[in-house]
Amino acid sequence: MTRLLPLALLVVLALLPLGLKDPYLLNALITTGIFTIGAMSLNLLLGYTGQLSLGHIAFFGIGAYVSALTSLGFDVGLPFGLRVTHEGWPPAAGFLLAVLISGLCGYVVGRLSFRVRGAYFVIVTISFAEVVRLVALNWIELTQGPLALTSIPFMTLGLPGLGEMTFKTKIQNYYLVLAVATLSYLLIARLVGSRFGRAMRGLKENEPLALSVGVDATRTLTIAATVSAAMAGAAGSLYAHYIRIIDPDVFLFSYTVTMVIMVVAGGKGTLIGPVIGGLIFGLLPVALRPVMAPEAQWIVYGATLIVILFVMPRGIAPALAALGLPKRAPAAPKPEPARASS
Amino acid sequence: MDQLLQHLVNALVLGGTYALLGIGLTLIFGIMNVVNFTHGALYTVGAYAMYIAAVGLGMNFFVALPVAVVAGLALGALIEFTLLRPLRGADIDTTMLVMIGAGIVLQSGALWTFGGVAKAVPSPFPDAPLQILGASVSWLRIFVFLAALTLIVSAYALINGTRLGRAMRATFQDHDTAALMGVNVSLIYTATFALGSSLAAAAGALLGPVYVVFPQMGDLAAVKAFAIVILGGLGSITGATIGGFALALAEEFGAGYVSSGYRDAMGFLIIIAVLLVKPTGLFARAERIG
């Protein structure tokens, strides 16, 4: 079942646009998909290593800005009379740079904060997001500040056999997002199933034990943070080339909270959890929009987070799995068999 | 020189309220091991309570202030009783996420009730500022500084000089032993959270009249409170007091001599610097956590 469910979901999502012509719903699905990629990347950290990144939107926003600036070009004066002029590159190069630079930022934040455990990583990530937001707001020569970067080009890709393809329509963007989301899912599945994945979970369940069998805690956590940030940067790049306008509000804390809710509600530390949570909480505003004001929606969001933590502390996906398999109801999380690695 | 003095005076006024925020947060973290993400929302609630009491109900400014502090105290006790008490023994992440949820509800509630337009609380003091050695300070700011100082000293007296404070310190050191010695630990937790919340509300009620009151005011305040607590070391009250004044100095001089756009970035740069140099904070009593 755990193998069939994601596959069935993928088939449904791939066929959905054939019957769905409403542009508003399609738009909601695309942004939901982009934030679901963000949620999956957050899950790699929060779910598998147990480290909560509350500045995750920073990596997403950096990806969006890097990709937008790479494809738009810029001309910026630096101290000591230096000047950097950059002509626009193809958006695909922006995407790659977004992944690289976001990943690099994740590495630096990880190196800095994993020297100590506990609440520090949480606070450093929040601070990092705030600093980046302030830079985006104040470095007007580069980012246009509150005036926003506009007319960001559509994503174009040179596909083998298809030639150059520009992702202009909603349908095209939908499949692009779906493709990147599927790749991210497979990458995370691969990573989690590997020796590295066992090291991550070992650290989460019992750090001293993991250390005693030779897991390098700081290195493992830093790699997880790097991969997670790079993936969030990819999502940000997709967002920039789809929405085509980026302002410093992309760094708002409420977006991070949205991703955290998606992961926690769906089921942290499960592969399908963030996808389920992402779909539910990404589309919830669509369902609530006719009924209540946006402020009231956020009250519902917050209250839902509290209720889920009280009723299903491990999230929807594990709760469903427990329903489907009553015999093997997962009790307390099993510690990994502590086995000296060969 | 006048400039320097002016910045120093501004920093002192701001530092008092920052210290209040930091002490509240560090108390709750130190004693309960809860990262309180409602702290910013409680700061906002304090400011709005001040607004309702002073403008909505037409109370005297000096009556409205204690009313706002008591509102924070009551709301803190309510949050502890309904949300944290059932989660006793849950891991730190779960309580943190529940607190995030509660913070969202409180902040969105403020936005829903009062709208996004900023509100002003009128000052009861004469408009003409006081001139000291070339620096000018409004009477309202002097009052805010003195009130914050009074609250800080009261918090110290409560923690170091009363039976309740002794029970709180005992719980901080070892809650199992404290419970064995007859301390009602559950009650201490509620009292701690309520006290910390009332200090955050007091900071909001004091700064609301200085600036304006709006629903998102707590966001930045919360992050600054985290910066103060990291600077002072998690769980250290003296550290939070010094941290509050240090952050205010860094912001004031950073804004004055570096760039006013990056004023609010100072706190985060401090966090990063502290983690590089002395990760446990400058005045930590407890060794590293987690």
Chai-1 contact restraints between the chains, C-beta under 6 A:
chainA,res_idxA,chainB,res_idxB,connection_type,confidence,min_distance_angstrom,max_distance_angstrom,comment,restraint_id
A,L52,B,D93,contact,1.0,0.0,6.0,A-B,restraint_1
A,L112,B,L275,contact,1.0,0.0,6.0,A-B,restraint_2
A,R115,B,P279,contact,1.0,0.0,6.0,A-B,restraint_3
A,V116,B,P279,contact,1.0,0.0,6.0,A-B,restraint_4
A,V116,B,R288,contact,1.0,0.0,6.0,A-B,restraint_5
A,R117,B,G290,contact,1.0,0.0,6.0,A-B,restraint_6
A,G118,B,I289,contact,1.0,0.0,6.0,A-B,restraint_7
A,G118,B,G290,contact,1.0,0.0,6.0,A-B,restraint_8
A,A119,B,V35,contact,1.0,0.0,6.0,A-B,restraint_9
A,I123,B,F226,contact,1.0,0.0,6.0,A-B,restraint_10
A,I123,B,I230,contact,1.0,0.0,6.0,A-B,restraint_11
A,I126,B,V223,contact,1.0,0.0,6.0,A-B,restraint_12
A,S127,B,F268,contact,1.0,0.0,6.0,A-B,restraint_13
A,S127,B,I271,contact,1.0,0.0,6.0,A-B,restraint_14
A,E130,B,V223,contact,1.0,0.0,6.0,A-B,restraint_15
A,E130,B,F268,contact,1.0,0.0,6.0,A-B,restraint_16
A,V131,B,A265,contact,1.0,0.0,6.0,A-B,restraint_17
A,V131,B,F268,contact,1.0,0.0,6.0,A-B,restraint_18
A,L134,B,A265,contact,1.0,0.0,6.0,A-B,restraint_19
A,N138,B,G261,contact,1.0,0.0,6.0,A-B,restraint_20
A,V264,B,L97,contact,1.0,0.0,6.0,A-B,restraint_21
A,E295,B,S108,contact,1.0,0.0,6.0,A-B,restraint_22
A,E295,B,L111,contact,1.0,0.0,6.0,A-B,restraint_23
A,E295,B,W112,contact,1.0,0.0,6.0,A-B,restraint_24
A,A296,B,W112,contact,1.0,0.0,6.0,A-B,restraint_25
A,W298,B,I104,contact,1.0,0.0,6.0,A-B,restraint_26
A,W298,B,S108,contact,1.0,0.0,6.0,A-B,restraint_27
A,I299,B,V105,contact,1.0,0.0,6.0,A-B,restraint_28
A,I299,B,S108,contact,1.0,0.0,6.0,A-B,restraint_29
A,G302,B,G101,contact,1.0,0.0,6.0,A-B,restraint_30
A,G302,B,I104,contact,1.0,0.0,6.0,A-B,restraint_31
A,G302,B,V105,contact,1.0,0.0,6.0,A-B,restraint_32
A,A303,B,V105,contact,1.0,0.0,6.0,A-B,restraint_33
A,L305,B,G101,contact,1.0,0.0,6.0,A-B,restraint_34
A,I306,B,V98,contact,1.0,0.0,6.0,A-B,restraint_35
A,I306,B,G101,contact,1.0,0.0,6.0,A-B,restraint_36
A,L309,B,T94,contact,1.0,0.0,6.0,A-B,restraint_37
A,L309,B,L97,contact,1.0,0.0,6.0,A-B,restraint_38
A,L309,B,V98,contact,1.0,0.0,6.0,A-B,restraint_39
